[in-house]
Amino acid sequence: MDASTRRVIRTAFQITLAVASILLVATPAVLSAAEAALTPEQAAVVAAAGATIVGVASLVARVMQSPIVAELIDRFAPWLSADEPADREIEG
């Protein structure tokens, strides 16, 4: 698996988290239009869940940029590594 494929997989994971948050926020609007509106408390919980998912996705994106995480990925999840296995030197 080449580096561009690995980047695509990592990006897809981050996008999936972001889309999940959008769906959580959009669902009450859809339900409201269908007259199956949520109570204000339920809508607040759904909005908070969406905000939490966005926060977690942002945190994951920032952490994935860390050199320590890159080393951990190289060692324990080489299929997600940005480098080709032949190009890497892992001590261990």
C-alpha positions as CSV (number, residue, x, y, z in Angstrom):
1,M,0.0,0.0,0.0
2,D,1.5,3.3,-1.0
3,A,1.7,6.5,1.0
4,S,-1.2,8.2,-0.9
5,T,-3.5,5.3,-0.1
6,R,-2.6,5.5,3.6
7,R,-3.4,9.2,3.5
8,V,-6.7,8.5,1.9
9,I,-7.6,6.0,4.6
10,R,-6.7,8.4,7.4
11,T,-8.6,11.3,5.7
12,A,-11.6,9.0,5.2
13,F,-11.7,8.2,8.9
14,Q,-11.6,11.9,9.8
15,I,-14.3,12.8,7.3
16,T,-16.5,10.0,8.6
17,L,-16.4,11.5,12.1
18,A,-17.2,15.0,10.7
19,V,-20.1,13.7,8.6
20,A,-21.5,11.8,11.6
21,S,-21.7,15.1,13.4
22,I,-23.5,16.8,10.5
23,L,-26.0,14.0,10.4
24,L,-26.6,14.3,14.2
25,V,-27.3,18.0,13.8
26,A,-29.4,17.7,10.6
27,T,-31.5,14.9,12.0
28,P,-33.6,17.1,14.3
29,A,-34.4,19.5,11.4
30,V,-35.5,16.6,9.3
31,L,-37.6,15.2,12.1
32,S,-39.1,18.6,12.8
33,A,-40.1,18.9,9.2
34,A,-41.8,15.5,9.4
35,E,-43.6,16.7,12.6
36,A,-41.7,14.3,14.7
37,A,-39.9,17.0,16.5
38,L,-37.6,16.4,19.4
39,T,-38.1,18.0,22.8
40,P,-35.7,20.9,23.4
41,E,-33.7,18.8,25.8
42,Q,-33.3,16.0,23.2
43,A,-32.3,18.5,20.5
44,A,-29.7,20.0,22.9
45,V,-28.3,16.5,23.5
46,V,-28.1,15.8,19.8
47,A,-26.4,19.2,19.2
48,A,-23.9,18.5,22.0
49,A,-23.2,15.1,20.6
50,G,-22.5,16.6,17.2
51,A,-20.2,19.2,18.7
52,T,-18.4,16.5,20.6
53,I,-17.8,14.5,17.5
54,V,-16.4,17.5,15.7
55,G,-14.1,18.2,18.6
56,V,-12.9,14.6,18.7
57,A,-12.3,14.6,14.9
58,S,-10.3,17.8,15.3
59,L,-8.3,16.3,18.1
60,V,-7.6,13.2,16.1
61,A,-6.4,15.3,13.1
62,R,-4.0,17.2,15.4
63,V,-2.7,14.2,17.2
64,M,-2.1,12.3,13.9
65,Q,0.4,15.1,13.0
66,S,2.6,14.3,16.0
67,P,5.9,12.7,15.3
68,I,5.3,10.4,18.3
69,V,2.1,9.2,16.7
70,A,3.9,8.7,13.4
71,E,6.5,6.5,15.2
72,L,3.7,4.5,16.9
73,I,1.9,4.0,13.6
74,D,5.1,2.9,12.0
75,R,5.7,0.3,14.7
76,F,2.2,-1.0,15.5
77,A,0.1,-0.1,12.4
78,P,2.5,-0.1,9.4
79,W,-0.4,-0.3,6.9
80,L,-1.3,3.3,8.0
81,S,2.2,4.6,7.9
82,A,3.0,7.5,5.5
83,D,6.3,5.9,4.5
84,E,6.8,2.7,2.5
85,P,8.0,-0.2,4.6
86,A,11.2,-0.4,2.6
87,D,11.9,3.2,3.3
88,R,11.5,3.0,7.0
89,E,14.0,2.0,9.7
90,I,12.4,0.9,12.9
91,E,14.4,0.1,15.9
92,G,12.9,-2.3,18.3
